[in-house]
Amino acid sequence: MLLNALGVHLVLVQSTRHAIDSYIHEQGIANTHHGNRRITDETLLKRIVELACRNGLVFRGLYMRALHRNRGRSSLTSGNFVSAKPVGIHEGIDHKLTGSVRRIDASGIRRQLAAGSVVYLDHLAHSPAGELYNLASEEVAAETAVALHADKLVLMGETPYCLDQKGGRISELALSLISTIKSNQNDEMKRRLDATERAVRGGVERCHLLGTGLDGAILTELMTTEGTGTLIASQPAASVRQGRIDDLPGLIHLLAPMEENGTLVQRSRDKLEAEINHFYVIEQDGRILGSAAMYPLDDRCAEIAALTADQTTTDQNIGTKLLKHVEEQARAKSLQSLFVLTTQASDWFKERGFVMSSIEELPENRQALYNLQRNSLILKKEL
Ligand SMILES: CC(C)(COP(=O)(O)OP(=O)(O)OC[C@H]1O[C@@H](n2cnc3c(N)ncnc32)[C@H](O)[C@@H]1OP(=O)(O)O)[C@@H](O)C(=O)NCCC(=O)NCCS
C-alpha cells in the first residue's frame, strides 16, 4: 500500500504452493512432480481452485483493511490478463492440467495501473478454449514482468536469500553467475532463480529474491543499500578492487575536477603513482567509476581519503560500496577506527556511522599535517 502511495505501479501474483503442499501432505497423496513441475489432475485442480480462491479472499480482506486504515483509494483489480496453454507431455509424462503462460495482456494490465489500481493475478488461468490450468506462480510473475517491461521483479518465498558456499547471504549476483551458485540452493530457490533468469534475460533489469518471514522485507530491500535478500541484476555489479598503475589515467580523470573545485586535495601524478597501493577503485568497461584511498595512521586507525564517485554514474552506490570495502580492509587489519577529513561530504559520512571528531583526536603525526587553510571537518567511525 505504501509503495502504491509512493507511485509505484504494482502487480501482485499469488502463490498457493505452500497450501497445496500441505493439502497433499495431509491427504497422503503421492507427490506428483516431473522435474520442478507439479502434475495437476482434475481432483487436485478442484482443490487448488478452492485454496486459491480462499487465499485470494483473505488477501482482499487484508487489502481492504489496510486501505481503510491508511485512507487509501487504490482498488485491487483482477481479470483475465493471463491466458494459458497446457504444458502437455514431456519425456512421456502427461502433465494433464498443469499449464504455462500463453500470453499476458500487458496493455490491459497497464490500463489498470495507469488508473491507479493494484493488479492482482493468481496462478490459475484459462486457455482460449476455456480450459482451466494450474500454472507456476513464479512463471506468471516473470512473464508478466517481461511483458510489462517492468523495472523490477520481486519474488518472495520461504528462503530469504541465495546462499554462498559457506552458507552466508549473497546480497548481489550477476545474471551470468546464477548457474554457478544454483547447485547450492534448495528447490524453492532454484525455481525462483529460473524465473529470475527468464525475467532478466527478457529485459527486467533487477530481480529481488526475498523471504516472506521478515516484516518490511520489501521496503528494506528497495529503500536501503544493505537489503535483506539477493538482488540479481542484468549488469554484473561493478566491484571494488585494489588500484593499479594502469589505473592512473582513469584515476586522474576522475579526481581532477574535484581537485580543481577544491573538494579534494591536489595530488600530482607522481604522488598518485607512489601511493597507488593505498587506492581502491571501481572499474567498469575500462572506466574508473570511483576511488578511495586508505592511509594507515598508526596501529589503531587509518584515514580514508579521495573517496570519489563519478558524478555521471547514479544509482550504483559507488561511494557506499567503496566505503564498505575500506571498512572491511581496515577491520581485516585489526584497526579500530577510521578518520575522514572532508569539506563537502560530512553529512554523507554521518549518515554512514561517522561522528564529528577533532584535531586532538587525530594521531600526532597526522595533526602536524593538518591543513588549517582547508579547515576540513574531521569525522571518525569506530569499527
Ligand atoms: C560523497 C561521494 C563519494 C558519494 O558517492 P555516491 O556514489 O554519490 O554515494 P552513494 O550512491 O553511495 O550515496 C548516494 C546518496 O548520498 C547523497 N550524497 C551524495 N553526495 C553527498 C554529499 N556530499 N553530502 C550529503 N549527501 C550526499 C546522495 O544524495 C544520495 O542520497 P539519496 O540516496 O538519499 O538520494 C560523492 O558524492 C563524491 O564523489 N563527492 C565528492 C568528493 C568528496 O567530497 N569526498 C569525500 C572526502 S574524501
The ligand as an SDF file (V2000), in Angstrom:
LIG
                    3D

 48 50  0  0  0  0  0  0  0  0999 V2000
   30.4990   11.6410   -1.3200 C   0  0  0  0  0  0  0  0  0  0  0  0
   30.5010   10.7670   -2.5580 C   0  0  0  0  0  0  0  0  0  0  0  0
   31.7410    9.8950   -2.5910 C   0  0  0  0  0  0  0  0  0  0  0  0
   29.2570    9.8660   -2.5020 C   0  0  0  0  0  0  0  0  0  0  0  0
   29.2820    8.9650   -3.5630 O   0  0  0  0  0  0  0  0  0  0  0  0
   27.9470    8.4120   -4.2540 P   0  0  0  0  0  0  0  0  0  0  0  0
   28.3190    7.2460   -5.1090 O   0  0  0  0  0  0  0  0  0  0  0  0
   27.1980    9.5260   -4.8640 O   0  0  0  0  0  0  0  0  0  0  0  0
   27.1830    7.9160   -2.9610 O   0  0  0  0  0  0  0  0  0  0  0  0
   26.0800    6.7970   -2.8230 P   0  0  0  0  0  0  0  0  0  0  0  0
   25.4970    6.4740   -4.1590 O   0  0  0  0  0  0  0  0  0  0  0  0
   26.6610    5.6610   -2.0880 O   0  0  0  0  0  0  0  0  0  0  0  0
   25.0130    7.5580   -1.9340 O   0  0  0  0  0  0  0  0  0  0  0  0
   24.1560    8.4510   -2.5680 C   0  0  0  0  0  0  0  0  0  0  0  0
   23.4050    9.2730   -1.5450 C   0  0  0  0  0  0  0  0  0  0  0  0
   24.3190   10.1720   -0.9090 O   0  0  0  0  0  0  0  0  0  0  0  0
   23.8700   11.5120   -1.1370 C   0  0  0  0  0  0  0  0  0  0  0  0
   25.0540   12.3390   -1.2770 N   0  0  0  0  0  0  0  0  0  0  0  0
   25.9580   12.3550   -2.2890 C   0  0  0  0  0  0  0  0  0  0  0  0
   26.9180   13.2740   -2.0210 N   0  0  0  0  0  0  0  0  0  0  0  0
   26.6000   13.8230   -0.8330 C   0  0  0  0  0  0  0  0  0  0  0  0
   27.1900   14.8530   -0.0250 C   0  0  0  0  0  0  0  0  0  0  0  0
   28.2860   15.4880   -0.4030 N   0  0  0  0  0  0  0  0  0  0  0  0
   26.6060   15.1620    1.1620 N   0  0  0  0  0  0  0  0  0  0  0  0
   25.4830   14.5450    1.5650 C   0  0  0  0  0  0  0  0  0  0  0  0
   24.8720   13.5570    0.8330 N   0  0  0  0  0  0  0  0  0  0  0  0
   25.4210   13.2270   -0.3510 C   0  0  0  0  0  0  0  0  0  0  0  0
   23.0470   11.4400   -2.3970 C   0  0  0  0  0  0  0  0  0  0  0  0
   22.1370   12.4910   -2.4930 O   0  0  0  0  0  0  0  0  0  0  0  0
   22.3560   10.1050   -2.2200 C   0  0  0  0  0  0  0  0  0  0  0  0
   21.3020   10.2430   -1.3160 O   0  0  0  0  0  0  0  0  0  0  0  0
   19.8490    9.6110   -1.6310 P   0  0  0  0  0  0  0  0  0  0  0  0
   20.1000    8.1420   -1.7900 O   0  0  0  0  0  0  0  0  0  0  0  0
   19.0580    9.9770   -0.4230 O   0  0  0  0  0  0  0  0  0  0  0  0
   19.4250   10.2470   -2.8810 O   0  0  0  0  0  0  0  0  0  0  0  0
   30.4130   11.5850   -3.8630 C   0  0  0  0  0  0  0  0  0  0  0  0
   29.3110   12.4470   -3.7830 O   0  0  0  0  0  0  0  0  0  0  0  0
   31.6340   12.4060   -4.1790 C   0  0  0  0  0  0  0  0  0  0  0  0
   32.4200   11.9960   -5.0310 O   0  0  0  0  0  0  0  0  0  0  0  0
   31.8000   13.5730   -3.5390 N   0  0  0  0  0  0  0  0  0  0  0  0
   32.9290   14.4550   -3.8170 C   0  0  0  0  0  0  0  0  0  0  0  0
   34.2120   14.0030   -3.1630 C   0  0  0  0  0  0  0  0  0  0  0  0
   34.1610   14.0870   -1.6480 C   0  0  0  0  0  0  0  0  0  0  0  0
   33.7000   15.0540   -1.0760 O   0  0  0  0  0  0  0  0  0  0  0  0
   34.6680   13.0030   -0.9860 N   0  0  0  0  0  0  0  0  0  0  0  0
   34.6980   12.9410    0.4570 C   0  0  0  0  0  0  0  0  0  0  0  0
   36.0050   13.3950    1.0430 C   0  0  0  0  0  0  0  0  0  0  0  0
   37.2190   12.1510    0.9860 S   0  0  0  0  0  0  0  0  0  0  0  0
  1  2  1  0
  2  3  1  0
  2  4  1  0
  2 36  1  0
  4  5  1  0
  5  6  1  0
  6  7  2  0
  6  8  1  0
  6  9  1  0
  9 10  1  0
 10 11  2  0
 10 12  1  0
 10 13  1  0
 13 14  1  0
 14 15  1  0
 15 16  1  0
 15 30  1  0
 16 17  1  0
 17 18  1  0
 17 28  1  0
 18 19  1  0
 18 27  1  0
 19 20  2  0
 20 21  1  0
 21 22  1  0
 21 27  2  0
 22 23  1  0
 22 24  2  0
 24 25  1  0
 25 26  2  0
 26 27  1  0
 28 29  1  0
 28 30  1  0
 30 31  1  0
 31 32  1  0
 32 33  2  0
 32 34  1  0
 32 35  1  0
 36 37  1  0
 36 38  1  0
 38 39  2  0
 38 40  1  0
 40 41  1  0
 41 42  1  0
 42 43  1  0
 43 44  2  0
 43 45  1  0
 45 46  1  0
 46 47  1  0
 47 48  1  0
M  END
$$$$
